[in-house]
Amino acid sequence: MKIALNLVQSAQRRNKVMPVHKIALSSIAICALTFAGCTNAPVIDERTTETSEKKAQSMFRTLNEKVSVSPQITLADVDAAKAEGVTLIVNNRPDGEDPSAPQSADIEAAAKAAGIDYVAIPITHSGFSAPQVDAMIDSLNSTKGKTLAYCRSGTRSTLLWSLAQAKNGMSAEEIARLAGNAGYDITPVRAMVEAFAAAN
């Protein structure tokens, strides 16, 4: 694949990485969940909220102590992420991928309301680019707290994280181990991961 070849060549040259500030980070399509309040039954409301938080937490899959990935998150998941210590949400789902879903602005607004930073680094099914990897590196380095990255299933977020870690010097074996522990396989980008890691 041409994109994969470009990335491998980029890793080997090392000094050919595109500046991050030139990236146009677009909005991402996301799903939203609304809660129906039950003012006459506060105990049920409390249990409903608790169940939603536990469901969201079970969706968050830990890559390391600072980064988790997830399938598509909802507005309610933003509060659950806040409770987990997340200070940055990274959206890797392109806008319009699910036309029936609310847009990126909804998650961004919910994140800002919760005091969580938000960045969109959309990844299409055509693959990854060096600027996207650099943008992920910058995003992860921008926060001292935890990061939650998401896409449709969490796979693209995991693969982008893998490339970012490899470019920062983590071994391909360790990256594969951590991703595997979270239930993800880095095989689609393994060659690129190894090239990035070898260049450091």
Backbone as CSV, one residue per row, in Angstrom:
resi,resn,N_x,N_y,N_z,CA_x,CA_y,CA_z,C_x,C_y,C_z
1,MET,0.845,-1.206,0.000,0.000,0.000,0.000,0.875,1.249,0.000
2,LYS,0.525,2.202,-0.840,1.356,3.402,-1.029,1.559,4.153,0.263
3,ILE,0.490,4.286,1.065,0.609,5.033,2.335,1.579,4.340,3.274
4,ALA,1.484,2.992,3.344,2.395,2.238,4.200,3.835,2.443,3.761
5,LEU,4.077,2.398,2.432,5.431,2.590,1.904,5.949,3.970,2.248
6,ASN,5.099,4.966,2.105,5.524,6.331,2.439,5.908,6.456,3.898
7,LEU,5.164,5.794,4.767,5.464,5.865,6.196,6.783,5.168,6.519
8,VAL,6.983,4.011,5.919,8.239,3.293,6.159,9.416,4.133,5.687
9,GLN,9.279,4.730,4.490,10.348,5.582,3.984,10.547,6.793,4.874
10,SER,9.456,7.317,5.395,9.546,8.469,6.295,10.307,8.104,7.554
11,ALA,10.024,6.902,8.090,10.710,6.467,9.306,12.189,6.273,9.053
12,GLN,12.526,5.754,7.852,13.931,5.496,7.556,14.704,6.793,7.348
13,ARG,14.036,7.790,6.720,14.725,9.068,6.504,14.760,9.911,7.764
14,ARG,13.776,9.769,8.645,13.663,10.434,9.932,13.496,11.928,9.825
15,ASN,14.207,12.587,8.952,14.144,14.047,8.867,13.149,14.535,7.834
16,LYS,12.277,13.650,7.366,11.316,14.038,6.339,9.901,14.133,6.882
17,VAL,9.748,14.172,8.189,8.412,14.223,8.774,7.797,15.585,8.554
18,MET,6.546,15.612,8.166,5.866,16.869,7.906,5.542,17.587,9.195
19,PRO,5.580,18.914,9.214,5.247,19.680,10.419,3.818,19.435,10.827
20,VAL,3.616,19.297,12.141,2.292,19.009,12.655,1.340,20.161,12.438
21,HIS,1.858,21.405,12.453,0.946,22.542,12.370,0.273,22.660,11.017
22,LYS,0.719,21.861,10.019,0.121,21.945,8.694,-1.074,21.008,8.545
23,ILE,-1.323,20.212,9.589,-2.400,19.253,9.476,-3.742,19.950,9.639
24,ALA,-4.688,19.617,8.798,-6.059,20.106,8.975,-6.835,18.999,9.656
25,LEU,-7.006,19.147,10.977,-7.708,18.122,11.742,-9.206,18.350,11.631
26,SER,-9.896,17.420,11.028,-11.328,17.601,10.786,-12.160,17.059,11.920
27,SER,-13.456,17.321,11.825,-14.406,16.842,12.816,-14.657,15.359,12.616
28,ILE,-15.186,14.715,13.617,-15.456,13.285,13.594,-16.928,13.025,13.902
29,ALA,-17.518,12.018,13.253,-18.892,11.648,13.579,-18.897,10.767,14.809
30,ILE,-19.819,11.004,15.746,-19.888,10.262,16.992,-21.319,9.977,17.401
31,CYS,-21.472,9.009,18.296,-22.797,8.644,18.775,-23.072,9.338,20.096
32,ALA,-24.319,9.703,20.348,-24.699,10.357,21.597,-25.774,9.553,22.299
33,LEU,-25.768,9.647,23.621,-26.758,8.946,24.437,-27.424,9.926,25.362
34,THR,-28.775,9.977,25.354,-29.515,10.874,26.246,-30.151,10.070,27.352
35,PHE,-30.108,10.631,28.558,-30.707,9.968,29.698,-32.090,10.525,29.957
36,ALA,-33.032,9.661,30.219,-34.371,10.095,30.604,-34.416,10.155,32.118
37,GLY,-34.659,11.336,32.651,-34.707,11.494,34.099,-35.973,10.899,34.676
38,CYS,-35.886,10.525,35.950,-37.032,9.934,36.636,-37.141,10.589,37.998
39,THR,-37.766,11.752,38.043,-37.787,12.542,39.268,-38.545,11.866,40.393
40,ASN,-39.435,10.949,40.060,-40.213,10.292,41.102,-39.512,9.070,41.667
41,ALA,-38.400,8.710,41.102,-37.700,7.511,41.582,-36.207,7.755,41.597
42,PRO,-35.711,8.542,42.556,-34.301,8.890,42.598,-33.389,7.693,42.739
43,VAL,-33.846,6.643,43.390,-33.013,5.459,43.563,-32.759,4.807,42.216
44,ILE,-33.786,4.748,41.366,-33.636,4.156,40.033,-32.707,5.005,39.185
45,ASP,-32.838,6.334,39.290,-31.950,7.232,38.552,-30.502,6.961,38.919
46,GLU,-30.264,6.811,40.196,-28.896,6.597,40.665,-28.343,5.304,40.108
47,ARG,-29.158,4.265,40.106,-28.697,2.983,39.588,-28.474,3.049,38.084
48,THR,-29.343,3.788,37.393,-29.177,3.935,35.956,-27.875,4.628,35.623
49,THR,-27.565,5.699,36.374,-26.312,6.420,36.167,-25.123,5.531,36.458
50,GLU,-25.207,4.770,37.554,-24.110,3.880,37.929,-23.890,2.822,36.853
51,THR,-24.996,2.277,36.330,-24.882,1.267,35.279,-24.230,1.848,34.030
52,SER,-24.607,3.077,33.669,-24.024,3.721,32.490,-22.534,3.949,32.669
53,GLU,-22.126,4.369,33.872,-20.715,4.609,34.137,-19.926,3.311,34.070
54,LYS,-20.485,2.235,34.632,-19.783,0.951,34.591,-19.659,0.447,33.168
55,LYS,-20.718,0.659,32.348,-20.679,0.244,30.960,-19.600,1.006,30.203
56,ALA,-19.526,2.314,30.451,-18.518,3.130,29.781,-17.119,2.689,30.185
57,GLN,-16.926,2.452,31.494,-15.612,2.047,31.978,-15.188,0.719,31.369
58,SER,-16.162,-0.187,31.148,-15.827,-1.481,30.572,-15.429,-1.349,29.101
59,MET,-15.865,-0.255,28.447,-15.495,-0.003,27.054,-14.082,0.527,26.937
60,PHE,-13.589,1.181,27.966,-12.263,1.780,27.931,-11.216,0.681,28.134
61,ARG,-10.388,0.482,27.134,-9.382,-0.582,27.204,-8.001,0.034,27.391
62,THR,-7.321,-0.387,28.424,-6.058,0.220,28.816,-4.894,-0.273,27.961
63,LEU,-4.151,0.687,27.371,-2.927,0.365,26.645,-1.725,0.481,27.574
64,ASN,-1.703,1.562,28.337,-0.710,1.714,29.400,-1.339,2.572,30.492
65,GLU,-0.548,2.987,31.471,-1.111,3.705,32.602,-1.670,5.075,32.243
66,LYS,-1.350,5.573,31.069,-1.803,6.918,30.686,-2.743,6.945,29.485
67,VAL,-2.854,5.847,28.766,-3.652,5.854,27.532,-4.613,4.673,27.492
68,SER,-5.871,4.990,27.189,-6.888,3.967,26.953,-7.521,4.233,25.593
69,VAL,-8.082,3.185,25.004,-8.795,3.329,23.744,-10.190,2.753,23.916
70,SER,-11.063,3.125,22.989,-12.453,2.703,23.129,-13.147,2.671,21.784
71,PRO,-14.165,1.814,21.667,-15.078,1.962,20.534,-15.819,3.288,20.681
72,GLN,-16.672,3.588,19.738,-17.422,4.832,19.731,-17.949,5.205,21.122
73,ILE,-17.629,6.399,21.583,-18.114,6.837,22.884,-19.380,7.671,22.723
74,THR,-20.089,7.843,23.816,-21.301,8.640,23.838,-21.066,9.880,24.680
75,LEU,-22.045,10.762,24.710,-21.937,11.945,25.557,-21.810,11.542,27.015
76,ALA,-22.532,10.511,27.420,-22.461,10.047,28.809,-21.077,9.499,29.149
77,ASP,-20.411,8.930,28.157,-19.079,8.372,28.392,-18.053,9.447,28.737
78,VAL,-18.318,10.677,28.324,-17.401,11.774,28.634,-17.309,11.965,30.147
79,ASP,-18.444,11.915,30.827,-18.439,12.046,32.285,-17.743,10.864,32.941
80,ALA,-17.950,9.669,32.389,-17.271,8.486,32.919,-15.762,8.605,32.735
81,ALA,-15.347,9.155,31.594,-13.923,9.361,31.340,-13.348,10.357,32.349
82,LYS,-14.101,11.406,32.623,-13.674,12.400,33.612,-13.453,11.736,34.960
83,ALA,-14.367,10.860,35.350,-14.245,10.157,36.628,-13.035,9.240,36.667
84,GLU,-12.591,8.802,35.485,-11.417,7.921,35.396,-10.105,8.697,35.347
85,GLY,-10.196,10.026,35.369,-8.986,10.840,35.352,-8.527,11.242,33.970
86,VAL,-9.386,11.070,32.967,-9.035,11.449,31.600,-9.011,12.974,31.476
87,THR,-7.939,13.489,30.912,-7.810,14.933,30.698,-7.742,15.294,29.209
88,LEU,-7.707,14.268,28.345,-7.673,14.504,26.898,-8.445,13.404,26.183
89,ILE,-9.338,13.804,25.289,-10.041,12.858,24.418,-9.541,13.078,22.996
90,VAL,-9.113,11.990,22.355,-8.645,12.048,20.969,-9.643,11.290,20.104
91,ASN,-10.212,11.974,19.143,-11.216,11.393,18.261,-10.561,10.996,16.943
92,ASN,-10.546,9.716,16.638,-9.922,9.226,15.409,-10.940,8.785,14.357
93,ARG,-12.199,9.169,14.552,-13.236,8.762,13.599,-13.577,9.911,12.658
94,PRO,-13.517,9.692,11.346,-13.810,10.772,10.402,-15.265,11.223,10.475
95,ASP,-15.481,12.486,10.271,-16.821,13.035,10.231,-17.588,12.418,9.067
96,GLY,-18.839,12.056,9.313,-19.662,11.495,8.262,-19.562,9.989,8.126
97,GLU,-18.695,9.346,8.875,-18.577,7.893,8.792,-19.894,7.229,9.211
98,ASP,-20.551,7.837,10.171,-21.895,7.412,10.567,-22.793,8.645,10.450
99,PRO,-23.390,8.859,9.278,-24.163,10.080,9.033,-25.319,10.290,10.007
100,SER,-25.816,9.208,10.599,-26.950,9.336,11.509,-26.535,9.756,12.917
101,ALA,-25.247,9.742,13.182,-24.755,10.065,14.520,-24.531,11.563,14.677
102,PRO,-24.572,12.074,15.919,-24.218,13.480,16.169,-22.778,13.734,15.726
103,GLN,-22.478,14.997,15.508,-21.167,15.355,14.987,-20.135,15.554,16.099
104,SER,-18.909,15.734,15.673,-17.784,15.900,16.591,-17.998,17.039,17.566
105,ALA,-18.675,18.075,17.125,-18.884,19.248,17.976,-19.605,18.895,19.267
106,ASP,-20.457,17.874,19.229,-21.191,17.476,20.435,-20.254,16.882,21.486
107,ILE,-19.373,15.988,21.054,-18.404,15.401,21.987,-17.433,16.470,22.467
108,GLU,-17.010,17.327,21.544,-16.086,18.398,21.928,-16.717,19.312,22.974
109,ALA,-17.977,19.657,22.783,-18.661,20.525,23.745,-18.805,19.842,25.099
110,ALA,-19.132,18.550,25.077,-19.268,17.801,26.327,-17.924,17.700,27.042
111,ALA,-16.872,17.502,26.262,-15.533,17.405,26.850,-15.133,18.727,27.496
112,LYS,-15.366,19.820,26.778,-15.006,21.131,27.325,-15.816,21.447,28.574
113,ALA,-17.101,21.058,28.575,-17.939,21.286,29.740,-17.439,20.503,30.945
114,ALA,-16.796,19.363,30.675,-16.265,18.524,31.745,-14.828,18.884,32.104
115,GLY,-14.277,19.883,31.407,-12.898,20.277,31.677,-11.871,19.359,31.046
116,ILE,-12.264,18.697,29.968,-11.376,17.763,29.276,-10.968,18.354,27.929
117,ASP,-9.686,18.290,27.604,-9.213,18.754,26.303,-9.678,17.782,25.216
118,TYR,-9.789,18.279,24.002,-10.313,17.472,22.897,-9.522,17.780,21.626
119,VAL,-9.199,16.722,20.876,-8.547,16.906,19.584,-9.059,15.841,18.629
120,ALA,-9.222,16.212,17.374,-9.656,15.267,16.349,-8.507,14.979,15.395
121,ILE,-8.167,13.713,15.263,-7.169,13.262,14.293,-7.836,12.146,13.488
122,PRO,-8.638,12.517,12.506,-9.422,11.507,11.788,-8.576,10.567,10.948
123,ILE,-8.875,9.280,11.054,-8.176,8.252,10.293,-9.191,7.543,9.409
124,THR,-9.017,7.637,8.104,-9.910,6.932,7.192,-9.387,5.511,6.996
125,HIS,-10.162,4.710,6.280,-9.752,3.323,6.054,-8.637,3.211,5.013
126,SER,-8.223,4.334,4.443,-7.126,4.296,3.470,-5.771,4.164,4.145
127,GLY,-5.702,4.431,5.451,-4.451,4.232,6.167,-3.992,5.446,6.943
128,PHE,-2.720,5.426,7.323,-2.141,6.434,8.197,-1.079,7.253,7.451
129,SER,-0.864,8.468,7.917,0.166,9.329,7.330,1.125,9.783,8.421
130,ALA,2.306,10.204,8.008,3.293,10.708,8.968,2.755,11.897,9.765
131,PRO,2.064,12.854,9.143,1.517,13.968,9.920,0.526,13.521,10.987
132,GLN,-0.259,12.490,10.700,-1.200,11.986,11.693,-0.461,11.367,12.878
133,VAL,0.605,10.663,12.593,1.411,10.079,13.667,2.016,11.180,14.528
134,ASP,2.547,12.215,13.880,3.130,13.328,14.620,2.072,14.049,15.459
135,ALA,0.872,14.189,14.900,-0.204,14.842,15.633,-0.579,14.036,16.873
136,MET,-0.557,12.711,16.752,-0.858,11.856,17.902,0.224,12.003,18.964
137,ILE,1.476,12.042,18.543,2.579,12.221,19.478,2.425,13.534,20.229
138,ASP,2.165,14.612,19.499,1.999,15.922,20.125,0.823,15.936,21.091
139,SER,-0.264,15.291,20.711,-1.448,15.257,21.564,-1.159,14.512,22.864
140,LEU,-0.516,13.366,22.761,-0.190,12.583,23.957,0.781,13.324,24.856
141,ASN,1.685,14.085,24.253,2.658,14.842,25.041,2.077,16.117,25.641
142,SER,0.895,16.502,25.181,0.311,17.779,25.610,-0.415,17.701,26.946
143,THR,-0.659,16.498,27.436,-1.423,16.355,28.670,-0.647,15.567,29.722
144,LYS,-0.825,15.957,30.974,-0.167,15.247,32.079,-1.075,14.162,32.656
145,GLY,-2.353,14.225,32.301,-3.299,13.236,32.794,-3.439,12.070,31.833
146,LYS,-4.595,11.422,31.892,-4.855,10.266,31.041,-5.504,10.690,29.726
147,THR,-5.266,9.891,28.701,-5.839,10.137,27.380,-6.780,8.998,27.016
148,LEU,-7.923,9.350,26.448,-8.846,8.362,25.900,-8.976,8.631,24.406
149,ALA,-8.585,7.654,23.590,-8.711,7.772,22.135,-9.793,6.810,21.663
150,TYR,-10.576,7.243,20.681,-11.644,6.365,20.209,-11.853,6.492,18.703
151,CYS,-12.447,5.436,18.133,-12.902,5.426,16.754,-14.129,4.520,16.712
152,ARG,-14.382,3.825,15.620,-15.568,2.973,15.590,-15.436,1.780,16.527
153,SER,-14.268,1.143,16.494,-14.059,-0.048,17.321,-12.889,0.086,18.283
154,GLY,-12.081,1.132,18.117,-10.870,1.291,18.915,-9.624,0.832,18.188
155,THR,-9.807,0.167,17.052,-8.657,-0.383,16.320,-7.774,0.705,15.728
156,ARG,-8.371,1.653,15.007,-7.566,2.721,14.405,-6.848,3.538,15.476
157,SER,-7.515,3.762,16.600,-6.875,4.499,17.692,-5.668,3.736,18.214
158,THR,-5.820,2.421,18.350,-4.714,1.585,18.840,-3.555,1.562,17.850
159,LEU,-3.873,1.458,16.570,-2.808,1.407,15.563,-2.072,2.738,15.468
160,LEU,-2.806,3.840,15.580,-2.147,5.150,15.553,-1.276,5.325,16.786
161,TRP,-1.780,4.915,17.940,-0.975,4.953,19.174,0.285,4.108,19.004
162,SER,0.147,2.940,18.381,1.297,2.044,18.168,2.375,2.717,17.330
163,LEU,1.978,3.376,16.267,2.939,4.074,15.415,3.606,5.222,16.170
164,ALA,2.826,5.932,16.976,3.380,7.039,17.761,4.397,6.536,18.772
165,GLN,4.088,5.410,19.436,5.012,4.861,20.419,6.292,4.358,19.761
166,ALA,6.143,3.741,18.589,7.322,3.252,17.868,8.224,4.408,17.472
167,LYS,7.623,5.508,17.028,8.424,6.665,16.637,9.107,7.302,17.837
168,ASN,8.542,7.079,19.014,9.156,7.586,20.240,10.176,6.604,20.821
169,GLY,10.369,5.463,20.148,11.425,4.553,20.565,11.006,3.276,21.254
170,MET,9.713,3.035,21.463,9.283,1.793,22.091,9.459,0.643,21.100
171,SER,9.834,-0.518,21.582,10.064,-1.662,20.703,8.750,-2.206,20.145
172,ALA,8.841,-2.798,18.977,7.656,-3.377,18.343,7.073,-4.490,19.209
173,GLU,7.931,-5.247,19.859,7.465,-6.346,20.704,6.654,-5.831,21.885
174,GLU,7.122,-4.757,22.506,6.406,-4.195,23.659,5.085,-3.570,23.216
175,ILE,5.099,-2.918,22.085,3.871,-2.316,21.560,2.842,-3.396,21.264
176,ALA,3.277,-4.469,20.625,2.371,-5.571,20.302,1.827,-6.210,21.568
177,ARG,2.656,-6.311,22.585,2.219,-6.908,23.853,1.144,-6.058,24.525
178,LEU,1.387,-4.749,24.599,0.437,-3.857,25.252,-0.886,-3.801,24.486
179,ALA,-0.792,-3.713,23.159,-2.008,-3.695,22.344,-2.769,-5.008,22.488
180,GLY,-2.030,-6.108,22.506,-2.656,-7.418,22.665,-3.370,-7.562,23.996
181,ASN,-2.777,-7.010,25.052,-3.403,-7.058,26.370,-4.750,-6.336,26.370
182,ALA,-4.877,-5.331,25.485,-6.123,-4.567,25.388,-7.087,-5.194,24.378
183,GLY,-6.646,-6.282,23.726,-7.517,-6.976,22.789,-7.369,-6.551,21.339
184,TYR,-6.235,-5.895,21.009,-6.038,-5.416,19.645,-4.789,-6.020,19.024
185,ASP,-4.821,-6.209,17.703,-3.727,-6.802,16.941,-3.095,-5.732,16.054
186,ILE,-1.783,-5.529,16.177,-1.124,-4.471,15.397,-0.591,-4.968,14.049
187,THR,-0.936,-6.193,13.667,-0.431,-6.760,12.413,-0.573,-5.836,11.202
188,PRO,-1.703,-5.116,11.046,-1.834,-4.255,9.859,-0.757,-3.183,9.733
189,VAL,-0.148,-2.778,10.866,0.893,-1.739,10.808,2.216,-2.237,11.396
190,ARG,2.346,-3.537,11.555,3.543,-4.086,12.201,4.819,-3.683,11.470
191,ALA,4.814,-3.731,10.141,6.004,-3.362,9.375,6.374,-1.897,9.606
192,MET,5.374,-1.033,9.657,5.630,0.382,9.899,6.125,0.608,11.322
193,VAL,5.542,-0.107,12.270,5.983,-0.016,13.666,7.449,-0.406,13.779
194,GLU,7.824,-1.499,13.135,9.211,-1.971,13.200,10.152,-0.963,12.534
195,ALA,9.708,-0.354,11.444,10.545,0.642,10.757,10.758,1.870,11.614
196,PHE,9.694,2.351,12.243,9.821,3.499,13.129,10.732,3.184,14.316
197,ALA,10.521,2.018,14.920,11.305,1.637,16.088,12.777,1.488,15.734
198,ALA,13.048,0.945,14.547,14.438,0.726,14.118,15.146,2.043,13.848
199,ALA,14.391,3.084,13.528,14.985,4.373,13.211,15.364,5.161,14.463
200,ASN,15.023,4.657,15.628,15.314,5.352,16.890,16.395,4.633,17.682
